[in-house]
């Protein structure tokens, strides 16, 4: 391996050419300037705390004239840091994106690497590492809203082989591993979608195969009225509730409990799964965000949880899949406001009363 160089982010860019810039003032890029089509604006939803690089979707747009006035363009192979809010997010605009240019929002910092010195993909993996994410979080200068300044970003450390071909090869290895992880995650999402379809067909439509292999309900299967559910269910089925299958508990930690270098998963009410240094739970669990977007996750192993996250570990593992699917379906109803009111948070009682149908046979 060639000589290892250790320096700062600023030194692998061209600061005299304005290659590290922050976004415009918020008032200069507010919603009143948004249009249906034009130059896309990069925001927090386009970045991640995981190795997803860049979400090329969900944009708002400004006109070409407004983009020229803002003069904070980003292009392919630029690095983007979130400077306010969810600090630690780092993205790389890949060569495969739909647009040739973007503008960054008021909460972004754009970094343009000198690719004669450092491979841009290598730089991305370095700055998206848990160690750098921890440095970014520790560099917070905000009192109420987390904040990074240009100075903190410019002075982030980086080490790299002097030979750029070596950098490129290292980045390609990391890229291969990341793509395998992404592919496994995609397969898991597809399998989960299939499981939800089967659940809907069997436990909501009651079209499971009868003894002749025909759809039960539409083939005349006997149905009986259930007063609790206010609907008919197949004869011989019973209603159970979450509280009969497990004890509903919440995590005990606050949001500051996370640690980027921790060995255990830390579940909060956000979609993003964090890390932490200590675990409080061990098992196959369904995790429900008690506020926010009410997301539902599942995980097996040692983990910890935020104080507004409900932890559901079934007494009998055979009920795990049924609990996850039933809870996901009921939480979706909460999110859609099917109870006639706007739900701001979910209570323990709401979770405990979730019904699950089982056949008595």
N, C-alpha and C positions, 0 to 999 in steps of 0.2 A: 504494500500500500504506500502511496505517496505521502509526503509531509502533510500533517494535519494543521490547518490554520484555524485559530480561534480569534474571533473579532466580534463586531456588533453588526446588527442589521443595516445600520446607516452606511457602513463601510463597504457593503456589497451592492449598494445602489449608487445613484448619481444625485445626491441631494442638491447639487448646484443646478440641476436641471428640473428640480421640482418633482423627483420621482417618488418621494414619500409625501403624500398630501392628505389632509383631512377633508371631510365633507363640508358642505356649505352650512350657513346658519339655518336653523329650522324654518324661520319665517320666509326664507328664500326658496324653500322647496316644499311648502305646505300643500294640502290637498287642493287648494284653489288653482294650482298650476297643472294638475293632472289632466291628461287627455286620453282619448280612447286608444290612439296609436302614436308612436313616436320613438323616443329613446328610452329604453327601460331603466328604471331606478333600482339599484341594489339595496335591499333592506335586510333586517335580521332574519326574516324567514327564508332568505336565500343561502344562509350559512348554517353551520352546525357545530356542536361541541364534539361530534364524532367525526370519523374520517370519511365524510361524504362529499368533500371538496366544494360542491356548488349545486344548488337547486335552480335550474334554468327555467323557472316558472313562477307564477304568482306575482308578476310585476305590476307596478303602476308605471305610467309613462309621462314624459314631458316632451314638449315640442323641440325640434332641432334648435330653434332660436333660444329657447330657455336653457337648453343644455350648453350651448355656446356661452351664454351669459354666466352660468354656474362655473364652467371651466374646471370640472372635477371628473374628467373622463376616466374610465377603466376599460381595459381591453383584454383580449385573450392572453393567458399566462401571467396576469397580474395577481398578486396576493391581496386579499381584503381582510382587514381586522375589524371586529366590532369594538367601538370605542365608548359606547354608553349602553347601559342595560345589561345584557348577557355578555359581559366581557369574557374573553377566552375563546370566542368563536373566531375561527380562521378559515378562509376559503381560498380556493384557487380557481380562476376562470379558465376552464380547459379549452383546448383548441376545437372541441366538438360542439361548442355552444351555438345557439341559433342566431345570436346577434354579434355583430362585429365590434360594437362599442356599447358601453353603459355609462351611467353617471352614478356616483355613490351618494348615499343619503347623508344627512347631517350626523348620523351615528356611526359612520364608517371611516376607516383610514385605508387609503390605497398605497400599495408598495409595488414598485416596478424593479425587479431584480436585474442586475447587470449579468446577463446570461453568458457573458464571456468569462465571468468569474465563478458563478454558481448556477448549477442546474435548477430551474424554477421548481420542478417537481420535488427535488431533494429538499429545497428550501421549505416547500409546503409541509412535507412530512416532519421536518425538524420543528417548525413553528406550530404545527398542530399536535405535537407530542404532549403527553400529560405534564411533563416537567415544565414546558413553556407555558402551558395553560395555567399551571399553578403560579408561575411568576407573574402572569398577567393579572390573575385574580388578586395576588398580594400587592400589585402595583396600583390598586384601586385608589383614586383620588376623590371620589364622590362621597358626599355625606348621606344623602338619601338615595340617589340613583348612582349605581356603580359607574365609574368614569375612568378612562385612560386618556392621557395626553400624547401628543406627538413625541415628546421627549422619551416617555417610557417605551414606546414602540421602537423608536430609532435606536435605543440602547439595549434592545434585547440581544442576548448573546447567541452566537452560532459558531459551530465547529464543523469543518468540512475538509475532505481530502483536496489537496492542491490540484490534483489531476481531475478535470471535469468529467472524464469518461468514467472514472471510479464513482463519482457522485451519481452519475446517470445510472450506472449498474445497481448501486445501492437502492436508488429510488425505484427502479424497475422491480427489484425483489419485493420491496414494500408494496408496490402497486399490485403485483401478482397475488400476494397474501390478502390485500384489501379486497380485490375482486372476488376471491374465493369466499371471503366472509360475506360480501354483498350477495353472491349467488346463493349461499346457504340461507341467508335471511330472506331472499326472494322465494326460495322453495318453501320455507317455513310459513311465509305469508300466504302462499297459494294453498298449502295444506290446511291452514287455519280457515281460509275462506271456504274450502270444501267442507270442513267440519261444521261451519256455521250454516251452510246450505243444507246439510243433512239434518242438523238440529231443527232448522225451520220446517223442513219437510216432514220430519217425524213428530216433533213436539209442539209445533204451532199449527200446522195444517193437518196433522194426524193422518198422513198418507204413508205410514210405514207399511210394509208388506203384510197382508193377512195370511192365513194358513194356506191360501191358494196362490200366494205371490202377487196378489192384486193390491192396489192402494186401498188402505183400510176404510177411510171415511167415504170416499167417492164410490166405493163398491158396496156401500150399505152397511158398514160396520156399526154395531150398536153404540150409541152415544147417550150419555146421561148428563143432566144439568148439574153444574157446580155453582153453588151460591156465592162462594168467595171470589171465584174468577169471573162470575157473571157470563159464563159460556158453557157449552157442552164439551165434555171430555170423553174419551173412550171408556167403555165399561171395563171395570177392573183396574182402573188407574186411580192413584191417590195423589193428593197435594201435600208436599212437605215444605218446610221453610228453612232458610239458611241457618237460623238459630238452632234447629234440630240437628244440624250436621257439623257445626263447628262453633267456636266462640269468636265473635267479632271483636277484634282489638285494633288499636291504632299504634303507629310508631310514636316514639317519645322525643325525637330529636328535632331541633330547629334547622333552618336552611343553612346555617353556618357550619353544620356538622360535616359537610362534604369535604373530601380530601382527594385531589386529582391523582395522587399516588397510592391511594388506598387499595386494599386487596379485595374489598367486598362491594357489592352493589348497594347504592343508596337510592331509594325510591321516594320521590317527592310528588307533588301534585302536577308537576310539569311532565311533558312527554319525554323529555330527555332523562336518561338514567345516569346518575352520577356515581362516583366512587366514594368510599369512606374507609377509615382505618379499623373500625370495630363493627362486629355484627351482633344483632340481638335476636334474630330469627334464623331458623334452620328447617327447611322443608319445602314442599311444593305448595306455592301460595298464589292466590289471586289477590291483586293489589288494586284498590279503587281510590282514585283521587277524590277527596271529599269536597273540593271546590275547583274553581278553574273550569277546564273543559270536561271534567268528570271521566277522564280516560281510565280504561281498565287494562291492566297488564297481568302477565303470569310469569313466574320464575321458580326454579327449583335450585336449592342450595342455601348457603349462608348469606344473609343480607341484613340491611337495616332500613328504617323507614322514618319519614317525616311525620310530625305529630298530627297532620290532617290527612294522612294516608291510611286507609283501612286495610288491614292484613287479614286475609281469610285462608287459613290452613285447615283443610278438612280432617276430621278425626279418622276417616277412612279414605285412602287414596283413590279408591275406585270411583268416588264421587267427584274427583277433581275436575274432569272435563265437563261434566254436567253443570257443576257450580260455575265454572268460568263462562260457559255459553249462556246460562240462565242470567247471570249477573250482567253480562255484556248486553243482553237483550233488554233487561229492565233499565239499565243505566241509559241506554239509547232513548228509551221512553222519557226519562227525566230530562235529557238534553233537548228533546223535541217538544217539551212542555205539554205532554199528553195529559197531565193532570189539571190543565187549565190555568196554571200560574207559572210565573218565571221562577225557576229554582236557582238559588244562589249557592246553596251548599247541600250536601247529603248528610243526614244524621245516621247514627248507629242503628236507630230503630228502622230507618228506611232500608238499610242493608239486611237487618235480621228478618224483616217481613217478606223479603223476596221469595216468591213461590217457585218450587221446582216440581215438575210432574214426574212420577215414577209409575211403572206398571207393578202391580202387586204380585204378578206371576213370577 
